[in-house]
Amino acid sequence: MKKGRFLDFGGQYAPETMMSALNELEDAYERYRADPGFRDELSALLRDYAGRPSRLTFAEKMTRDLGGAKIYLKREDLNHTGSHKINNVLGQVLLAKKMGKTRVIAETGAGQHGVATATVAALMNMECEIFMGEEDTKRQALNVYRMNLLGAKVHAVTSGTGTLKDAVNETMREWVSRIADTHYVLGSVMGPHPFPTIVRDFQKIIGEEIRRQVFRAEGRLPDAVIACVGGGSNAMGAFYDFLNYPTVRLIGCEAAGRGIHTPETAATIATGKLGIFHGMKSYFCQDEYGQIAPVYSISAGLDYPGIGPEHAMLYASGRAEYVPVTDDEAVAAFRYLSRMEGIIPAIESAHAVAYAMRLAPEMRPDQILVVNLSGRGDKDVAAIARYQGVELYE
Amino acid sequence: MNNIKQAFQNGKAFIAFLTGGDPDLATTEALIPVMETAGADLIEIGIPFSDPIAEGPVIQAASERALAAGCTVDRLFDMVARVRKTVKIPLLFMTYANPIFAYGAERFMKRCRDCGIDGIIVPDVPFEEREEFQSVCRAYGITQIFLVSPTSQKRVAEIARESEGFLYCVSSLGVTGVRTELQDNIAEIIRTAKKVTDTPCAIGFGISTPEQAAHMASYADGVIVGSAIVSLIAEHGRNSADAVRDYVASMKNAIS
């Protein structure tokens, strides 16, 4: 009965029609995760196709400028397709292929997960359909075109608020309509069991590499690991390998939008409460009657009213900290990292950079701080220009 | 015998769904006795939710209209308490886990009992998660209806064995909504269920015409119709009574 639980968080709150597919997925995953052939195939794809291991870059100028902890950047932005999303997608689509599925569907917010799914679907010769909030198709028009180029069909979701949660709703509806030949490539550590576990397992390579790479450079563990959190896949991937090292602070940065005291926020831990939605028990932004709140962030990828159940557990247990970061802070960090290190971060990742800018000066120079740079910012350039009043069209 | 099973004592049961508060609570309050008089054996009242993942466009739109008109769980409880003074057939709430959870499951079930709700259908609480609300449901005499679908396969017998009230048999893949063609593989699922339970089986999802209802009723103890009724309410708004009465009467007639 306590299948897929993180403390009391998680679970399998899914419609009946989805249950057999979830069970089938769980069985297949249990079988293939231990299968040496599958693991070798995935490792080869991660190495030769995605470009892993991703680099760990010492941010020397940033470290000097902030005058505190030594800052390292985990360069998920250098992966093929430009973000950490490819790690999970390669794993899930390979698994789907083994399961005999011929079609994949996925939700996407910023478009990073959609692009990664469309990419791997092309590689593995699968039919692919992506569901993206209509609002996000406008914010991220280039990514829509990219997905089309890769052979995927993109559906603009007009229901609800036309953002990430609505894209998830619509992908779930599509999945129960055509479930036999289709795998839902869920993009974050959320949804009904077994998704939070599967996605975390496919992303935990980030933290494993960070630990090895920091040890190689410094001969010890880092003191803090910082990552942005929407559903929370890059953060979970970066944190997981450190859970048993209590000296390593784990900090998730939520999108505060225009501020946690305004309704225009997506900071789930800061403003949400316990609920049941999208297949899981976790924290959600909602009203007193449990209606899911129309959240807001400049970042389409963090614009989600919930958080993965394992993060909810890490918050409840105190093992990880979660902090809100506003649009303004993220945009400032976006510009800062571009000028300081010559790296344009995804606006999602800029939330983590922003908190590192706050935290590093409070730390000692012999301490080590790692920022997970979950994606690159090419997709955001036009939106940031518009945010700053420059009319730039892609 | 619980109240819900009484719905199946009058030939094949016609189960009608409408979204509470669409287009406003007064309309819902007026339509419930109209549907009872026209022959509905049980009525499901949808508590609107912001993100109804099991619903097709018709009920999604109705939920949006109801929420925009200010429908809340508290107002629905008050409305049900008023209609209960005259309506005798069983009444169910259909909603999602979060509105119940946010209200507090115990407080929710207590108010259900106090206003005369007989059971709940929660499409995002599958059999595996039944413990979420089961003990409070039992404590307040509220029946939780389980669903089986064409993909339930191995799980049908297990679910059917523990079912109470009636077993909600989802006719086909996908979300709620009118379908022009229905598949027959639900018949096999019902045969499997019938081997292990005497709980009545009712088929829902996609049924809109009297012909479909008659056909589906040949496999089951009742049929459930939602989107077709909600479409009539969307079309006629506050003046839906005649259209809904005629429709419910024709559907009950078709399965009698």
Interface residues (C-beta under 8 A of the other chain):
Chain A: M1 K3 G11 Q12 Y13 A14 P15 E16 T17 M19 S20 A21 S159 G160 K165 D166 N169 M172 R173 V176 S177 R178 I179 K273 L274 G275 I276 F277 H278 G279 F284 Q286 E288 Y289 G290 Q291 I292
Chain B: F49 S50 D51 I53 A54 G56 P57 Q60 L67 T72 V73 Y96 A97 N98 P99 I100 F101 A102 Y103 P123 D124 V125 P126 F127 E128 E129 E131 E132 F146 L147 V148 S149 P150 T151 S152 Q153 K154 R155 V170 L173 G174 V175
